[in-house]
Amino acid sequence: MMSDALDSACIGPFDHQPRTRLVFGEGTLDRLGELTRELGGRRVLIVTDAGIVKAGHVERARSSLEAAGLTTAVFDAVRENPTTLDVARCVAALREHSTDTIVGLGGGSSMDTAKGGNFLFTNGGEMRDYWGVGKATRPMLPLIAVPTTAGTGSECQCAALIADEQTHQKMACLDPKAAARVALLDPTLTVSQPPRVTACTGLDAITHAVETAVTRRRNPISAMYSREAFRRLVAAFPRVLAAPGDLPARAGMQLGAAFAGTAIENSMLGAAHSCANPLTARFDLTHGHAVAVMLPHVIRFNAAGDATASAIYAELSRAAGLVSADVPEAAAVSALAETIERFLVGAGFARTLEASGVERARLPALAAEAARQWTAQFNPRPVTEADFAALFAAAYEGGG
């Protein structure tokens, strides 16, 4: 548990209003029809991707919905890192089906596309009209989020992250009305993930747990979710890499990811995510790899300049059993950063930007773009463009 001093550090004003009902357990996908009917749904559109169709999850979902007497259609053209084009195609499907309830089935991309489509279908306009917080003026359709990965935590967030099809600029569109009414967590759905997807999404979830623990917007609610998410994820991640069919470990990852998503909803993210977005946009690094390759350097940067962040990092390390309770703070922080680096290597990813194919000459441009990212303002230690340049340089060479 956190010490009294750390709990005190997290006490600040907050407004906690849970918006999403969490339904968890093996086989809970079979309850989808029942839960949709409870929301008053009659005409349902499943928003998903071709891989989820191939895995058989869409057929299971559709069977549950139709057994409940609901008219169901499927939009299965979601792409990874969805853009405004994906949203436009989703809106067309929503209109064609006269949809009154949406099911986002898949990873973060499916859920983001479902949310983005919901914005435009109900409120009109373009995605950039909702870039920011609380810009939708009309009610939105009920959304049920059914994650098949354990990573983004989008099922517990009110944000849609959509890139502009032309500029590749990522737009975070947040509105309480966009939050899922129900998040249905069935760990059996995550077993079909390819190993690389398991690794990428797991690293993303772990980064969420660490970053949300220290942001400037942290509070007692977010601290509770961050700590529990990290504890579960660190225990389960090596197990799912070693034994993909380990269902208890899959359950730990899925619940940990959802808890980390809830922490984001209450505390936001920091500099590792600010660095990751341009890496993904410019060098096509998967998001999970990008955040995880930057996180150890952000941990060290924050710990060196913010005493409270350093103490929280150390407590995370101790609470997860990375070090014993009597280990000094600096050593506990180092263990946290080194654990992330070991996870990267264990998952088969390069732990430096150089080995990831990033060009040294592009680092200044990446730093400038990272400094403009929305999440930078929530980092516990103020971070300038020069600081981002130093973080990218450290990650390029892999220095500790």
Secondary structure, DSSP 8 states (H G I E B T S, - for coil): ---HHHHHHT----------EEEESTTGGGGHHHHHHHTT-SEEEEE--HHHHHHTHHHHHHHHHHHTT-EEEEE----SS-BHHHHHHHHHHHHHTT-SEEEEEESHHHHHHHHHHHHHHHH-S-GGGG-EES---S----EEEEESSSS--GGG-SEEEEE-TTT--EEEEE-GGGS-SEEEE-GGGGTTS-HHHHHHHHHHHHHHHHHHHHSTT--HHHHHHHHHHHHHHHHHHHHHHH-TT-HHHHHHHHHHHHHHHHHHHHH---HHHHHHHHHHHHH---HHHHHHHHHHHHHHHHHHH-HHHHHHHHHHHHHTTSS-TTS-HHHHHHHHHHHHHHHHHHTT--SSTTTTT--GGGHHHHHHHHHTSGGGGGSSS---HHHHHHHHHHHHHT--
